[in-house]
């Protein structure tokens, strides 16, 4: 994982992708490390102009970790990547889910006023 971080710092995204992929293969999917490295891998894909595999990673994270505290951020990144890929159906679907997830928080904020 550290190697991938160093490579990304040097703007060597393609090599960083390979480094992160090796870590992902050896890490249990339910672990915090897997989630952390998967988000780094998605970022490396994006920086390397590979939005499709980045989107796939976020979709997989959403499915595998629906209770993760970063779920809304996963949906936002997925929505933005779907937009970049021109997949309007996914954009609308992800935005609807974001709205649904944020709705209870918005309701709580208005109760405090």
C-alpha positions as CSV (number, residue, x, y, z in Angstrom):
1,X,0.0,0.0,0.0
2,X,2.8,2.4,0.9
3,X,4.5,1.7,-2.5
4,X,1.2,2.7,-4.3
5,X,1.1,5.9,-2.2
6,X,4.7,6.8,-3.1
7,X,4.1,6.1,-6.8
8,X,0.9,8.2,-6.8
9,X,3.0,11.0,-5.2
10,X,5.4,10.7,-8.1
11,X,2.4,10.8,-10.6
12,X,3.1,7.3,-11.7
13,X,-0.5,6.3,-11.7
14,X,-0.3,3.2,-13.9
15,X,2.4,1.6,-11.7
16,X,0.4,2.7,-8.6
17,X,-2.7,0.9,-9.9
18,X,-0.6,-2.3,-10.1
19,X,0.7,-1.9,-6.6
20,X,-2.7,-1.3,-5.1
21,X,-4.2,-4.2,-7.1
22,X,-1.6,-6.6,-5.4
23,X,-2.6,-5.4,-2.0
24,X,-6.3,-5.8,-2.8
25,X,-5.8,-9.4,-3.9
26,X,-4.2,-10.2,-0.5
27,X,-6.6,-8.3,1.7
28,X,-9.9,-9.6,3.2
29,X,-12.8,-7.7,1.6
30,X,-14.5,-7.0,4.8
31,X,-11.5,-5.3,6.4
32,X,-11.0,-1.6,6.8
33,X,-7.7,-1.9,4.9
34,X,-9.5,-3.3,1.9
35,X,-11.9,-0.3,1.8
36,X,-9.0,2.1,2.3
37,X,-6.9,0.6,-0.5
38,X,-9.9,0.2,-2.8
39,X,-10.6,3.9,-2.6
40,X,-6.9,4.7,-3.2
41,X,-7.0,2.3,-6.2
42,X,-10.1,4.0,-7.5
43,X,-8.4,7.4,-7.2
44,X,-5.3,6.0,-9.1
45,X,-7.6,4.7,-11.9
46,X,-9.2,8.2,-12.1
47,X,-5.9,9.9,-12.2
48,X,-4.8,7.5,-14.9
49,X,-7.9,8.4,-16.9
50,X,-9.6,5.0,-16.4
51,X,-13.1,6.0,-15.1
52,X,-14.8,2.6,-15.9
53,X,-12.7,0.5,-13.4
54,X,-12.9,3.3,-10.8
55,X,-16.7,3.3,-11.1
56,X,-16.8,-0.5,-10.8
57,X,-14.8,-0.3,-7.6
58,X,-17.1,2.3,-6.1
59,X,-20.2,0.2,-7.1
60,X,-18.5,-2.9,-5.5
61,X,-17.8,-0.9,-2.3
62,X,-21.4,0.3,-2.1
63,X,-22.7,-3.3,-2.5
64,X,-20.3,-4.9,-0.1
65,X,-20.3,-2.2,2.6
66,X,-23.7,-0.6,2.8
67,X,-23.2,0.5,6.4
68,X,-19.8,2.2,5.9
69,X,-19.6,5.7,7.2
70,X,-18.3,6.8,3.8
71,X,-21.2,5.4,1.9
72,X,-22.5,8.8,0.7
73,X,-19.0,9.7,-0.6
74,X,-18.9,6.4,-2.4
75,X,-22.2,7.2,-4.1
76,X,-21.0,10.8,-5.0
77,X,-17.8,9.5,-6.6
78,X,-19.8,6.8,-8.5
79,X,-22.3,9.5,-9.6
80,X,-19.5,11.8,-10.9
81,X,-17.8,8.9,-12.7
82,X,-21.0,7.8,-14.3
83,X,-21.5,11.4,-15.4
84,X,-18.0,11.4,-16.9
85,X,-18.9,8.2,-18.8
86,X,-22.2,9.6,-20.0
87,X,-24.3,7.0,-18.2
88,X,-27.3,9.2,-17.3
89,X,-29.3,6.4,-15.9
90,X,-26.7,5.6,-13.3
91,X,-26.2,9.3,-12.5
92,X,-29.9,9.6,-11.7
93,X,-29.9,6.3,-9.7
94,X,-26.9,7.4,-7.6
95,X,-28.3,10.9,-7.0
96,X,-31.6,9.4,-5.8
97,X,-29.7,7.2,-3.4
98,X,-27.6,10.1,-2.2
99,X,-30.8,12.2,-1.6
100,X,-32.4,9.2,0.2
101,X,-29.3,8.8,2.5
102,X,-29.1,12.5,3.3
103,X,-32.8,13.0,3.9
104,X,-32.8,11.8,7.6
105,X,-29.8,14.0,8.3
106,X,-31.5,17.0,6.7
107,X,-34.7,16.3,8.8
108,X,-32.6,16.2,12.0
109,X,-30.9,19.5,11.2
110,X,-34.3,21.2,10.8
111,X,-35.5,19.8,14.1
112,X,-32.6,21.5,15.9
113,X,-33.5,24.9,14.7
